[in-house]
Amino acid sequence: MDTPEVIFGKVQHRLPAGACLASGGLLDARGVSDVDVIVIDPARDEKFTIHGYDRVINVKISSDPAALRSVRHRELELRLELEYPAIAARAREAKASGLSTEAAWASVLVLKGCPYEAMLDADAVLETAASA
């Protein structure tokens, strides 16, 4: 099965300019993960799905630049998985039990407050992981 990165590469030519891959953290912890793509376009707000690949592709076009938070989360999550595989294994277990990816990381790292907001502070999260 192709990874989200491979599938994104295959479909990128069909997407609006500026499309960013926003999934890939704790891949397949609850079965086959989909591929999430974010596009910022000041004039559009829409969602659609592309089928026909190993994974379903969800595309969100948003006029809100805050939608790129999911891309920042993904980058941090991939870095955590690479640098802290033992912590990533615990986060994968937490996600498999039903938590969202961000909530799983926040749980195993004992991050305070809203998991989605906490995961935006990459420096603090990486510092916490290093001391865990």
N, C-alpha and C positions, 0 to 999 in steps of 0.2 A: 504494500500500500504506500502510495506517495505521501510524503510529509506535506504539511501546510505550505512550506517554503517552495517545494517543487510545484505544487498545484498553483500557487500564486504566480509563479513564473510562467506556467502554461496559459493562464487566463489573463495575465496582466495586459496584453495587447487589446483585450475586449473591454477594459475598464477605463474610466475617465482618467485624465492626467492627474498625477499626484496621489494615486491610490497607494495606501499603506497597509501592510499586513498587520493585523491586530490580534492574532491568535497564535498559540504555540506553547504557552506556558503550561506545565503539567499535562502534557499531551496524552490523550487517550486514558486518563485516569478513570473515567466512567464509561468506557466503551470507545467508539470511534469519534474523535473530536471533529467538529466542523472547521471551516476556514472563515474567519471574520476579516473583512476588509473595510477600511474607513477611507472616505474621500471628503475633503473639505471643499465646499463650493458655496460661496456667499449667496448664490441665487437659487439653491435647491435644497430640499429636505425630502428624502425618499429612501425606501429600503426595497431591496429585491434579492431574490435567490437565484443562483445559477446551479443547475444540476448537470450530470453527465461526466463527473469526475469521481475519483475515489472517495471524496469527501464533499459534503454540501458546502457551497460557498455563499455566505451571507454578506451582502454589500450594503453599507449604510453611507448615504451621501447626506452630509449635514452642513448647515450654514454656521454651526457653532464650533469654533476652533477647540473648545473643550472636549470635543469628541476624540481628539487625538490622545487623550489621557490613556485610552486603552492601548495605544501603540507604546507609550512610555511604560505602562505596566508590563507589556509583553517583553520589552527590552530588559527590564529589571528581572523579571521572572526567569528569562533564559540565562541571564548572568548568574543568578542565584543557583540555578540547576547545574551550571558548569562549575562554579566555584565551591559549592556546598552540597555535594550529592547526598550526603546522609540527611541533611535537613530537607532536601528536595524529596527524598523518599518518604519522610514523615508528612510533608505537605501533600504529596500524591495520595497517601492513605486518607488524609483528612478530606481531600476533594472527593475521593471515591466514596466516602461516607455521606456525601451530599452537599458539602460546602462549595461555594464558588471558588475560583482560583485565588482571588485576592483574600477572601476570608480564610482559606486554607493556609496560605502563607502567614497571614496575621495571627492565626491561631498558634502555629508552631513556633513563630518568632515572638509571641506574646506582645504584639504591637497594640498600642492604646488607640482608642477612638475608632472611627469609621475605617474599615479595612481599605476601601477604595482611596480615601484621602491619605492614609498612612503609607500606602504603596507608591504614592507620588513623590515621597521624600527618599529618593534612591540612596543618598549618602547615609541617612539615619538607618535605613533598612539594612544596607550592607554592613554598617558598623555593628548593628544588633546581631546579624548573622555571624560575623567574625568572632563575636564574644560568646556565642551560644555553644 
